[in-house]
Amino acid sequence: MLVLESDESIVELDRKTLYRSVRRHGCHEILEYRHLRAFEEPLLAVPDALAWCWQRGGHWKTRVREMAEEIRTV
């Protein structure tokens, strides 16, 4: 099960992309995906919470640093 956070501005693009990709990779019979809002799937809030801590800096950033697998400065 793949859960994507629902963003009405790109849901249709997500669906088209996923439709093509799961068929191309032969997993259309086993992969299920859904668009949900954060209140429907609490784990969708985790990346936002980590990003908040990182941006806040100080001890907040220190607490989440080990959870960051890769850091890119743009």
trRosetta pair geometry for C-beta under 8 A, 3 or more apart (Angstrom, degrees):
i j d omega theta_ij theta_ji phi_ij phi_ji
1 32 5.1 -22 -107 75 69 98
1 33 7.2 147 -165 -93 51 39
1 34 7.2 -8 -169 9 97 103
2 18 7.8 -170 84 -133 142 131
2 31 6.5 13 -5 -173 113 102
2 32 7.3 178 24 91 71 46
2 33 4.1 -21 69 -106 101 93
2 34 7.6 162 86 23 57 58
3 33 7.3 -179 -78 -154 28 64
3 34 5.6 -15 -114 66 71 89
3 35 8.0 133 -163 -108 59 19
3 36 5.5 -25 -163 23 107 118
3 41 5.2 -179 168 -147 152 174
3 43 7.5 95 75 71 140 112
3 44 6.9 -105 126 -67 116 105
4 14 6.0 -179 117 -165 165 149
4 33 6.6 29 -6 -179 105 108
4 34 7.3 -173 30 92 73 41
4 35 5.2 -35 76 -104 95 67
4 36 7.6 134 70 24 44 67
5 35 7.4 19 128 -157 15 73
5 36 7.0 -59 -118 75 40 61
5 37 7.2 57 -157 -129 73 32
5 38 6.4 12 -130 -61 111 78
5 44 4.8 128 -85 -158 102 130
6 11 6.3 11 -151 -87 75 118
6 35 4.2 95 -91 160 85 100
6 36 5.9 -138 -24 90 105 10
6 37 5.1 -50 39 -68 119 64
7 10 5.1 17 92 38 109 95
7 11 6.6 -178 73 -49 52 77
8 11 5.8 -27 -130 -8 33 119
10 13 4.8 -54 -164 45 74 116
10 14 5.7 84 135 -29 86 96
11 14 5.5 -54 -150 34 31 115
11 15 6.4 32 154 -21 65 104
11 35 5.5 27 -130 -113 106 171
12 15 5.7 -51 -149 33 33 112
12 16 6.5 31 154 -16 65 105
13 16 5.9 -55 -147 37 32 109
13 17 6.1 30 156 -17 66 110
14 17 5.9 -62 -147 41 27 109
14 18 6.0 21 160 -15 67 112
14 35 6.8 111 91 -79 149 121
15 18 5.9 -57 -141 41 26 107
15 19 6.1 32 158 -26 63 108
16 19 5.8 -53 -146 32 27 115
16 20 6.6 21 158 -12 62 106
17 20 6.2 -61 -154 39 28 105
17 21 6.0 19 156 -15 66 116
18 21 5.7 -61 -138 43 30 109
18 22 5.9 23 169 -16 69 108
18 33 5.6 -99 -168 56 152 159
19 22 6.7 -58 -142 36 18 101
19 23 6.7 10 160 -9 56 113
20 23 6.2 -73 -157 42 26 106
20 24 6.0 24 156 -21 68 113
21 24 5.6 -55 -142 36 30 111
21 25 6.2 9 165 -1 66 112
22 25 6.2 -64 -141 50 29 98
22 27 5.2 -93 -157 75 80 83
22 28 4.5 114 131 -82 105 70
22 31 5.1 -137 -131 65 125 134
22 33 7.8 -148 -55 -7 142 124
23 26 7.5 37 -175 -72 31 32
23 28 5.0 24 -84 -50 63 133
27 30 5.3 -72 -166 56 77 96
27 31 4.4 55 135 -15 108 117
28 31 6.7 -53 -107 45 23 95
36 40 4.1 -125 -175 87 110 126
36 41 4.5 86 100 -5 143 115
36 44 6.9 -158 91 -37 98 146
37 40 4.9 91 56 5 72 105
37 41 7.7 150 78 23 36 79
37 44 7.6 -159 152 69 28 158
38 41 6.9 -84 -141 66 29 66
38 42 7.2 57 174 -118 69 32
38 44 4.4 -133 -111 89 69 117
38 45 5.0 89 -164 -63 118 86
38 48 7.7 -16 -112 7 145 143
39 42 7.7 19 -141 -79 27 64
41 44 4.9 81 92 -16 97 108
42 45 5.9 -43 -173 17 56 114
43 46 5.5 -18 -169 -9 58 119
44 47 7.6 -45 -176 25 45 97
44 48 7.9 35 138 -3 64 111
45 48 5.5 -64 -161 45 53 114
45 49 5.9 54 145 -26 82 106
46 49 5.7 -57 -146 36 31 111
46 50 6.4 28 158 -16 66 106
47 50 5.7 -55 -145 39 33 111
47 51 6.2 33 156 -19 67 107
48 51 5.8 -55 -145 38 30 111
48 52 6.3 35 153 -24 63 105
49 52 5.7 -51 -149 32 31 114
49 53 6.6 31 153 -18 63 104
50 53 5.8 -54 -151 35 33 111
50 54 6.3 33 152 -20 66 107
50 64 5.2 158 -144 -162 80 144
50 67 6.1 -115 -128 102 129 137
50 68 7.7 155 174 -71 124 84
51 54 5.6 -53 -145 36 33 113
51 55 6.2 27 158 -14 66 109
52 55 6.0 -61 -147 41 27 106
52 56 6.1 31 155 -26 64 111
52 60 7.7 -77 120 169 72 138
53 56 5.7 -56 -145 33 28 115
53 60 4.1 -148 -155 166 75 98
53 61 6.2 160 146 -79 78 41
53 63 6.3 -90 -172 69 138 104
53 64 4.4 108 102 -8 140 140
54 57 7.8 30 163 -66 32 46
54 60 7.6 -119 -46 123 19 96
54 61 5.4 78 -132 -116 42 85
54 64 6.0 -91 -61 83 79 133
54 68 7.3 90 -95 -68 130 133
56 60 4.2 4 85 69 123 154
56 61 6.8 -165 74 -44 72 83
57 60 6.5 57 68 56 23 101
57 61 4.9 -12 -135 -20 31 129
58 61 6.2 117 50 17 33 97
58 62 7.2 -63 136 -3 38 102
59 62 5.2 -52 -145 38 40 118
59 63 6.3 48 155 -28 69 101
60 63 5.9 -54 -154 29 29 113
60 64 7.0 0 159 3 62 108
61 64 6.5 -74 -151 47 31 93
61 65 6.2 55 153 -57 68 94
62 65 5.8 -30 -145 -7 30 120
64 67 5.0 -55 -169 35 70 119
64 68 6.7 74 137 -31 84 95
65 68 5.9 -55 -160 22 39 112
68 71 5.5 42 151 -64 134 94
